[in-house]
Every structure is written in structure tokens, then in C-alpha cells.
Amino acid sequence: MLTISARAVGRKKPIVSDFSVPNGTAGASLPLRTLIEHVVRQEVTAFRDRQAERRLFRALTAKEIEDGVATGKVAAGTSDLDQAVDADRAVATALEAFADGLFLVVVDDAELRDLDAAVPLAPTSRVTFIRLTMLAGG
């Protein structure tokens, strides 16, 4: 499994918690664009799964209610959100954002800059996406 992390320059906390995606290409090399596409498609699938799960009404445990009260929101599902996500469009947007310099990709402590460069992946590789912050002024 590839470990994926997302960070933002200037923030101590990660953008999202680290997560893993299946790595069917461990031990092989693939272009960076293919790696980005793989991660984006996995996340679109995970988003759709979470969205479907939120539509279900479920009973909450006392701990879940307590945690919800502490954060100011107790939710038991039944969300009417139905956000359609086009995986192809999400991939194209991610590739365009990388080309525009909006984020960096670091694989096992090596920054990657070329979408067509081969990326060697080990079974325990860590991929870090770093969102850059644009500065205003001149």
C-alpha cells in the first residue's frame, strides 16, 4: 500500500490525515502523471463511498454522541448531499494544477518535477503532496 500524505506550506497540521491506496505497481516504475491519476481516482472512489454511507441512517453510540457534542455537530447520517464527481475531470484538474505549480509531489524524500519522469515505487513508498501558497504583492 502506498502511504499518501497532504501538507500545506506554513501549516503545522496536515490538510488531511495520512491514508493508503492499493499499490498494484510496487517494485515497478511508472510516470508521475500515472501516479497522480491513480491517487486521484482512488480518492474519487473513496469520496463516492463516503457519500453513499452518509445517506444511511444509523444509530450512534454514546461515545459518538459525546464526541459530536464536543465538536458542535452530532450527525447520524441521512445526508442529502449528492455531489457528482467526474473522475476524468478530477484527474485533468490535478494534472493541470501540478503543471501550474500549485502543488509539489515528493516520493520517498525526492521531489518530482516532470510528469513524464519514471517514478520507482517500493511497497512501502510514501507519496507527499505539498500545496503551495501563492504570495500577494510584488
Long-range contacts (C-beta under 8 A, 24 or more apart in sequence): 1-123, 2-39, 2-121, 2-125, 2-126, 2-127, 3-124, 3-125, 3-126, 3-127, 4-39, 4-126, 4-127, 4-128, 4-129, 5-126, 5-127, 5-128, 5-129, 6-128, 6-129, 6-130, 6-131, 7-128, 7-129, 7-130, 7-131, 8-130, 8-131, 8-133, 9-130, 9-131, 9-132, 9-133, 10-133, 15-131, 19-46, 23-121, 23-123, 23-125, 25-121, 26-121, 26-122, 26-123, 26-125, 27-121, 27-122, 27-123, 28-120, 28-121, 29-118, 29-119, 29-120, 29-121, 30-118, 30-119, 30-121, 31-115, 31-116, 31-117, 31-118, 31-119, 32-105, 32-112, 32-114, 32-115, 32-116, 32-117, 32-119, 33-95, 33-115, 33-116, 35-105, 35-107, 35-119, 35-121, 35-127, 36-91, 36-94, 36-95, 36-98, 36-105, 36-115, 37-91, 37-94, 37-95, 39-127, 40-87, 40-90, 40-91, 40-94, 41-87, 41-90, 41-91, 43-90, 44-85, 44-87, 44-90, 45-87, 47-85, 48-85, 51-79, 51-81, 51-82, 51-83, 53-77, 54-78, 54-79, 54-81, 55-79, 55-80, 101-132, 102-131, 102-132, 103-129, 103-130, 103-131, 103-132, 104-129, 104-130, 104-132, 105-129, 105-130, 106-130
